[in-house]
Amino acid sequence: MPLIHSAIKKMRQDIKKTKVNRDFKVKLKSQIKKAKKGKNAEVVKTAISLLDKAVKKKILKKNTANRYKSQLMKSKKVK
């Protein structure tokens, strides 16, 4: 347990950020699963949008998101 005030505050911030990122990742993964199962182009577009947001928030790396997007696009032939 940190003793310095700034370290205590940083620990609180990290806990909050970890929870937000974890919730976002769960939402993202469930959306990707829906997109792989479903045949609706809207679901795929939503998943791609979430992937882009994950990259912007630095939750996923750029190439990882691009790989997921490529797989979705190949499987559904979305334009």
KEKE-3310 file (N, C-alpha, C; in steps of 0.2 Angstrom, whole numbers, plus 5000, padded with zeros to 4 digits):
npx = (5004:5003:5011:5013:5004:5001:5004:4994:4983:4985:4984:4970:4965:4970:4963:4950:4951:4955:4943:4934:4940:4940:4926:4923:4930:4924:4911:4915:4920:4909:4901:4909:4908:4894:4894:4901:4893:4880:4871:4869:4873:4874:4877:4890:4896:4894:4903:4915:4916:4917:4929:4938:4936:4942:4955:4958:4956:4967:4965:4966:4979:4984:4986:4980:4967:4965:4967:4956:4945:4948:4945:4932:4926:4930:4922:4909:4908:4906:4904)
npy = (4994:5011:5025:5038:5053:5056:5044:5036:5042:5040:5026:5024:5030:5021:5010:5013:5016:5004:4996:5003:5000:4986:4984:4989:4981:4969:4972:4975:4962:4954:4960:4957:4944:4943:4949:4939:4928:4933:4939:4951:4967:4978:4975:4971:4983:4990:4983:4986:4999:5000:4993:5003:5013:5007:5007:5020:5023:5017:5004:4992:4987:4994:4986:4974:4977:4980:4967:4960:4967:4965:4951:4951:4958:4949:4938:4942:4950:4964:4980)
npz = (5000:4995:5003:5000:4996:4982:4976:4981:4976:4962:4962:4965:4953:4944:4947:4944:4930:4925:4928:4919:4907:4906:4906:4894:4885:4887:4882:4869:4865:4865:4856:4844:4844:4841:4828:4821:4821:4817:4802:4799:4792:4799:4812:4811:4806:4818:4827:4821:4822:4836:4838:4832:4841:4852:4849:4848:4862:4867:4871:4863:4852:4836:4825:4830:4830:4817:4812:4817:4811:4798:4797:4800:4789:4779:4782:4781:4769:4769:4763)
capx = (5000:5008:5011:5013:4997:5001:5004:4988:4978:4987:4981:4963:4964:4971:4958:4944:4953:4955:4936:4931:4943:4937:4919:4923:4933:4918:4906:4918:4921:4902:4899:4912:4904:4887:4895:4903:4887:4874:4871:4867:4879:4874:4881:4897:4898:4895:4909:4921:4916:4920:4936:4941:4936:4946:4962:4958:4957:4973:4964:4969:4984:4981:4986:4976:4960:4964:4966:4949:4941:4949:4942:4924:4925:4930:4917:4902:4908:4903:4907)
capy = (5000:5017:5030:5045:5055:5056:5037:5034:5045:5036:5019:5025:5031:5015:5005:5016:5015:4996:4994:5005:4997:4979:4984:4991:4975:4964:4974:4974:4955:4951:4963:4954:4937:4944:4950:4933:4924:4936:4940:4958:4971:4984:4972:4971:4990:4992:4980:4989:5006:4999:4992:5009:5017:5004:5009:5027:5024:5013:4997:4987:4989:4996:4980:4969:4979:4979:4960:4958:4970:4961:4944:4952:4960:4943:4933:4945:4953:4970:4986)
capz = (5000:4995:5008:4997:4993:4975:4974:4983:4971:4956:4963:4964:4946:4940:4948:4940:4923:4924:4928:4913:4901:4907:4904:4887:4882:4887:4877:4862:4863:4864:4849:4839:4843:4838:4821:4818:4821:4813:4795:4798:4791:4804:4818:4809:4807:4825:4829:4818:4826:4843:4837:4831:4848:4857:4847:4850:4869:4868:4874:4859:4847:4830:4821:4832:4828:4810:4810:4819:4806:4792:4798:4800:4783:4774:4783:4779:4763:4770:4760)
cpx = (5004:5006:5010:5006:4996:5000:4997:4982:4979:4984:4974:4961:4965:4966:4951:4945:4952:4948:4933:4934:4941:4930:4919:4925:4927:4913:4909:4918:4914:4900:4902:4909:4898:4889:4897:4897:4882:4876:4870:4873:4879:4878:4888:4900:4899:4901:4915:4921:4919:4927:4940:4941:4941:4953:4963:4959:4963:4971:4966:4974:4981:4981:4981:4969:4959:4963:4959:4944:4942:4945:4934:4922:4925:4924:4910:4902:4904:4907:4906)
cpy = (5006:5022:5037:5047:5054:5049:5034:5036:5041:5029:5019:5026:5025:5010:5007:5014:5008:4994:4996:5001:4989:4979:4985:4985:4970:4966:4973:4966:4952:4954:4959:4947:4938:4945:4944:4928:4927:4937:4947:4963:4977:4981:4973:4978:4993:4990:4984:4996:5005:4997:4998:5013:5014:5006:5016:5028:5020:5007:4991:4991:4990:4990:4974:4971:4978:4972:4958:4961:4967:4954:4945:4954:4954:4939:4936:4948:4960:4975:4992)
cpz = (5000:5001:5006:4994:4986:4972:4976:4978:4964:4956:4962:4957:4942:4941:4944:4933:4921:4923:4921:4907:4901:4904:4896:4883:4882:4882:4870:4860:4861:4857:4843:4838:4839:4830:4818:4817:4816:4806:4794:4797:4796:4810:4817:4809:4814:4828:4827:4821:4833:4843:4836:4838:4853:4855:4849:4858:4871:4872:4870:4854:4840:4825:4823:4830:4821:4808:4812:4813:4799:4792:4797:4793:4778:4775:4781:4773:4764:4766:4763)
residu = (MET:PRO:LEU:ILE:HIS:SER:ALA:ILE:LYS:LYS:MET:ARG:GLN:ASP:ILE:LYS:LYS:THR:LYS:VAL:ASN:ARG:ASP:PHE:LYS:VAL:LYS:LEU:LYS:SER:GLN:ILE:LYS:LYS:ALA:LYS:LYS:GLY:LYS:ASN:ALA:GLU:VAL:VAL:LYS:THR:ALA:ILE:SER:LEU:LEU:ASP:LYS:ALA:VAL:LYS:LYS:LYS:ILE:LEU:LYS:LYS:ASN:THR:ALA:ASN:ARG:TYR:LYS:SER:GLN:LEU:MET:LYS:SER:LYS:LYS:VAL:LYS)
# end
